[in-house]
Amino acid sequence: MKIAIPVKEKSLSSEVDDRFARAAFILIYDMENKTTKFLEDIAAQAHGAGPMMVEALAKNGVDILIAKSLGQNAFTAINQTGIKVYLAKEGTAEENIKNVIDGTATEMEKPGPSFH
């Protein structure tokens, strides 16, 4: 299972980025082999960044996304992929991933504001 989370730095100990599609990096954690990789510069254009990032997550085999908020377009796109979305809490990527694994994370039920 692969978990994605927007982060400010290339590290599991990084703080979660407030933005999704325009985050500095997207960390992808592979639970099976305990490895991480990072996506960057996926959605730098002015419009359509959310759906473009969702497409990149799907191509990378992501099963779960943890984010503070998703705009309407990203929320609609991700609901068509089967990727589950959980709300990120303040703290590190590692802490938020642990919350999902432990079953204490809250599933995201509606979109939030878009960050440009």
C-alpha angles and dihedrals in degrees: 000000000000124000123196126200132171111241139181096225137025095263141093086232092057121118115254113261115239089223126068113195095024096043117135089246140354111223115210113198117195107209094194098060098017094237132138133209131177133224119204139173092018099132110023098139123104099248135032096023095136098055090042091055091047089054090051091051092050091049089052092054096248115173100180134031123198113197140152092228142348124207119234095264094049091044092052092046095048092050088060093056102055092239109143116228125211129186115253118226126209109282139060131329089246092055092049093048089051090052090055093046091048092049095241097113121104119236115238109245103179140019123264133202120314116241117215 
